[in-house]
Amino acid sequence: MLALWGIFVTSFIIGLSGALMPGPVLTVTISQSATRGWMVGPLVVLGHGILELSLVVAIVYGLGQVLTHGSVIGAIGISGGIVLLWMGGSMLRGARKVSLVFEGEKGTASLHPVWAGILSSLSNPYWIVWWATIGLSYIGFSMKYGMMGISSFYTGHILSDLVWYAFVSSLVHFGKRWANDRAYQTLIAICGVLLLGFGVYFGYSGVKSFWN
């Protein structure tokens, strides 16, 4: 049970670190929240979550078979660790420059938020790279605990998206007077440090897999 909670918590932290960074999903959420209301965030995450759940199922029941090979797990773990280190370093370097002020994308307001969540996710190269490296690494680790492990991973991951995007859409809809860039930048920096730690762990686990 303790291991499942560990998967849930760390999955939430890693997922939140990714959700915090500006990208197509965040831009769509902000651009629609001013006119559609605070529910845009949860609806965008619903579309995003449907897409990611489909991917997780495909990995577990098809692509996940390759994860039984130690060399494959090792290679994925090392690559995931490298990406996490790169992401963490990038977040720390860019923490002072990020801002809660964005310009909405034109052409997204007519899309239903659920569809916007799906399409904006697919259009983001970062999302594809994340699942090809970090996502596979974490699913490979979670599969050791069966479906409960996978469920803990997915629940933590999608909950981080829901918490952040619901916050953003509420912030845009109800006003930004109670939040500022400094708090956002501090949160980015903290997540960057955490990602560096996870990167070292995944990289070490990947190297270790070649010797088991």
C-alpha positions in Angstrom: 0.0 0.0 0.0 2.9 2.4 0.8 4.4 1.8 -2.6 1.1 2.6 -4.3 0.9 5.9 -2.4 4.5 6.6 -3.4 3.6 6.1 -7.0 0.5 8.3 -6.7 2.4 11.2 -5.0 5.4 11.2 -7.2 3.2 10.8 -10.3 1.2 13.9 -9.1 4.4 15.9 -8.6 5.9 14.9 -12.0 2.6 15.5 -13.7 2.2 18.9 -12.1 5.7 19.9 -13.1 4.7 19.3 -16.7 1.3 20.9 -16.5 2.8 24.1 -15.1 4.9 24.8 -18.2 3.3 27.0 -20.9 2.1 25.1 -23.9 -0.9 24.6 -26.2 -3.2 23.1 -23.5 -2.5 26.0 -21.1 -3.0 28.5 -23.9 -6.3 27.0 -25.0 -7.5 26.9 -21.3 -6.7 30.6 -20.8 -8.1 31.7 -24.1 -11.5 30.0 -23.5 -11.9 30.6 -19.7 -12.6 34.3 -20.0 -15.7 33.7 -22.1 -16.8 30.1 -21.1 -16.1 30.2 -17.4 -14.1 28.3 -14.8 -15.3 24.9 -16.0 -13.1 25.2 -19.1 -10.1 23.8 -17.2 -11.8 20.6 -16.0 -13.3 20.1 -19.5 -10.0 20.5 -21.2 -8.5 18.0 -18.8 -11.3 15.6 -19.6 -10.3 15.7 -23.2 -6.6 15.5 -22.3 -7.3 12.6 -19.9 -9.3 10.6 -22.5 -6.4 10.8 -24.8 -3.9 9.9 -22.2 -6.0 7.0 -20.8 -6.2 5.5 -24.3 -2.4 5.8 -24.6 -1.9 4.2 -21.2 -4.2 1.3 -22.1 -2.4 0.8 -25.4 1.0 0.7 -23.6 -0.2 -1.7 -20.9 -2.0 -4.2 -23.3 0.3 -3.9 -26.3 3.3 -1.7 -26.2 3.8 -2.6 -22.5 5.0 -6.1 -23.4 8.4 -4.8 -24.5 8.8 -3.5 -20.9 9.4 -7.1 -19.7 13.0 -7.0 -21.2 15.6 -5.6 -18.8 17.5 -3.9 -21.6 14.4 -2.1 -22.8 13.5 -1.0 -19.3 17.0 0.2 -18.8 17.2 2.2 -22.0 13.8 3.8 -21.3 14.8 4.6 -17.7 18.0 6.2 -18.8 16.4 8.2 -21.6 13.5 9.3 -19.2 16.1 10.3 -16.6 18.0 12.4 -19.2 14.8 14.1 -20.3 13.9 14.8 -16.6 17.3 16.3 -16.0 17.0 18.5 -19.1 13.5 19.6 -18.1 14.5 20.3 -14.5 17.5 22.3 -15.6 15.4 24.2 -18.2 12.7 25.0 -15.6 15.3 26.3 -13.1 17.0 28.5 -15.8 13.7 29.9 -17.1 11.9 30.2 -13.7 12.5 34.0 -13.6 11.1 34.6 -17.1 7.7 32.7 -16.9 4.5 34.7 -16.4 0.9 34.1 -15.8 0.1 36.6 -18.5 -0.5 35.0 -21.9 -2.2 36.0 -25.1 -5.0 33.6 -26.1 -4.8 31.7 -29.4 -7.2 32.8 -32.0 -9.3 30.0 -33.5 -9.7 28.0 -30.4 -12.7 29.7 -28.9 -15.1 27.9 -31.2 -13.9 24.4 -30.2 -15.6 22.6 -27.3 -13.2 22.5 -24.4 -13.1 18.6 -24.5 -12.1 18.6 -28.1 -9.7 21.5 -27.5 -8.0 19.4 -24.8 -7.5 16.5 -27.2 -6.3 18.5 -30.2 -4.0 20.8 -28.2 -2.4 17.7 -26.6 -1.8 16.0 -29.9 -0.3 19.2 -31.3 2.3 19.5 -28.6 5.6 17.8 -29.4 6.6 18.0 -25.7 3.6 15.8 -24.9 4.7 13.1 -27.3 8.3 13.2 -26.0 7.1 13.1 -22.4 5.1 9.9 -23.0 7.8 8.3 -25.1 10.4 8.7 -22.4 9.2 9.7 -18.9 5.7 8.2 -19.3 7.0 4.8 -20.4 9.5 4.8 -17.6 6.9 5.4 -14.9 4.4 2.9 -16.4 7.2 0.3 -16.5 7.9 0.9 -12.8 4.1 0.9 -12.0 3.5 -2.3 -13.8 5.4 -4.1 -11.1 2.4 -3.6 -8.8 -0.2 -4.7 -11.4 -3.3 -2.7 -12.3 -3.3 -1.0 -8.9 0.1 0.4 -9.7 -1.1 1.6 -13.1 -4.3 3.1 -11.5 -2.2 4.9 -8.9 0.1 6.3 -11.6 -2.8 7.5 -13.9 -4.9 8.9 -11.0 -2.0 11.0 -9.7 -1.0 12.1 -13.1 -4.4 13.2 -14.3 -5.3 14.8 -10.9 -2.2 17.1 -11.2 -3.6 18.3 -14.6 -7.1 18.8 -13.1 -5.8 20.8 -10.1 -3.7 23.1 -12.2 -6.0 23.8 -15.1 -9.0 24.2 -12.8 -7.0 26.7 -10.9 -5.9 28.6 -14.1 -9.4 28.7 -15.5 -10.8 29.9 -12.2 -8.0 32.5 -12.0 -8.8 33.9 -15.5 -12.5 33.9 -14.9 -12.7 35.4 -11.4 -9.7 37.6 -11.6 -5.9 37.6 -11.1 -5.6 40.0 -8.2 -4.8 37.2 -5.7 -2.0 35.6 -7.6 1.3 37.0 -9.0 4.2 36.0 -11.2 6.6 35.6 -8.2 4.6 32.8 -6.7 4.3 31.1 -10.1 8.1 31.4 -10.6 8.8 30.0 -7.2 6.6 27.0 -7.9 8.4 26.5 -11.2 11.8 26.5 -9.5 10.7 24.0 -6.8 9.3 21.7 -9.5 12.6 22.0 -11.4 14.6 20.8 -8.4 12.2 17.9 -7.9 12.6 16.9 -11.5 16.4 16.9 -11.2 16.0 14.5 -8.3 13.6 12.2 -10.2 15.9 12.3 -13.2 18.8 11.0 -11.1 16.6 8.3 -9.7 15.2 7.1 -13.1 18.7 7.2 -14.6 20.2 5.1 -11.8 17.3 2.7 -12.1 17.8 2.4 -15.8 21.5 1.7 -15.5 20.8 -0.8 -12.7 18.3 -2.7 -15.0 21.1 -3.7 -17.3 22.8 -5.6 -14.4 19.6 -7.5 -13.2 
